[in-house]
Amino acid sequence: MLNSKKKIRKEESKIRIGERLVKDKLISSDQLERATKTSQKTGKLIGETLVEMGAITNDQLETSLDIAELGPLERYLALVVFIFIGIGIIVGKYFPDFVKIIDSLTIKDVVSIPIAMCLFFMMYPIMLKVDLGRIHEAFKNPKAVLITWITAWFIQPPVMFFLAWLFLKKIFLNYLTLEEATQFVSGIILVGIAPCTAMVLVWSYLAKGNLAHTVLMVAINTITILFIYAPIANFLLHMNAVKVPFITLLITVFMYVGISLIAGHFSRKLLIKKKGIEWLETIFLPKTQRISIIALLITLIVIFSSQGGLILRLPFKIAMIATPLLGNFIIVFLVTYFVFCKIFKIKYTDAAPSAIIASSNHFELGIATAITLFGISSNAALATVVVPLIEVPVMLTIVKICLNTRNIFHS
């Protein structure tokens, strides 16, 4: 971003980068005043002047510029998500005929057309941002990338599976049938395998993390989903005594992630060729960003209109499902943030998003896969929709913990 002076100048004039840096307590008012005077004399940008003065680093300036690109909808997304979950529940309660029509729109009674369309438009704008050519940048910060990737893919899934098995098939089994417990565990498996690739951008922003690292991990995890999600899901479902066709898992992942990734990748290359990288990043991508959020909100309405009634009727069972999910969030976050990131001396701006990504869940993909394998009204699908109910408040709590403990990390 810093090698595009035109973009920086546009962003600085739009967001008053100096004032933002003061507000974020990255610089003092005196430093801003000195930088402003120096910039007036040299004709340089305030951000560049602050970097030259040693007041901030290039990464801090880049992160502040990235944060500024998030509009009010993105910044208050947590609240908006709760509102649309409520709308979905209301639609399900008072407009049952509409819900039946939505539920009937399927391909061979397997793939939900509305959810497939919503997931495509939710993922496609994100994929447009993913520059697969930047994956080599992982080698510039290998420790943070490896910690995030290994924890998300090889620690969280077994932890999630163990907690789900422990609580639902052992501790709470007297309150559930074995079939209910098995389906609940299956849903938790599907939602707990892959890390989030959308809302982590918001959580990272709120935690004042390095958005460049977050975007890089979104690219890496998106590619990883295509190759690892189905095998891990197949293995853990088998451990849960549930057999599903492996080819169905592969097709599901390709439909919900692969198509949008391929479309986004080739669209990005075509747009860069026609209009240039600067036009894509400064004009086109900001316009498409809200498409992803709107699609997410519509997805929530569709899902909760079908499952909202069960959530209202079965609060005790919802609490039982939420228990292993909550335990997983806490364990994976604490291990990643306070153990791994501290041991390997990761700076705070990378430690916060690493822990956030590692402990997050790609609930959209999990919900879609559960619906494909078990049906939209199944207990497995019900287990997956509990995740967004608790993930929002949990992630807001995690963000607060990160902000309150950032002084214990290397700068």
ABEGO torsion letter per residue (X at the ends): XAABAAAAAAAAAAAGAAAAAAAAGABBAAAAAAAAAAAAAAGBBAAAAAAAAGABBAAAAAAAAAAAABBAAAAAAAAAAAAAAAAAAAAAAABAAAAAAAAABBBGGABBAAAAAAAAAAAAAAAAABBAAAAAAAAABAAAAAAAAAAAAAAAAAAAAAAAAAAAAAAAAAABBAAAAAAAAAAAAAAAABBBAAAAAAAAAAAGBBAAAAAAAAAAAAAAAAAAAAAAAAAAAAAAGBBBBAAAAAAAAAAAAAAAAAAAAAAAAAAAAAAEAAAAAAAAAAAAAAAAAAAAAAAAAAAAAAAAAAAAABAAAAAAAAAAAAAAAAAAAAAAAAAAAAAAGBBAAAAAAAAAAAABBBAAAAAAAAAAAAEAABAAAAAAAAAAAAAAAAAAAAAAAAAAAAAABBX
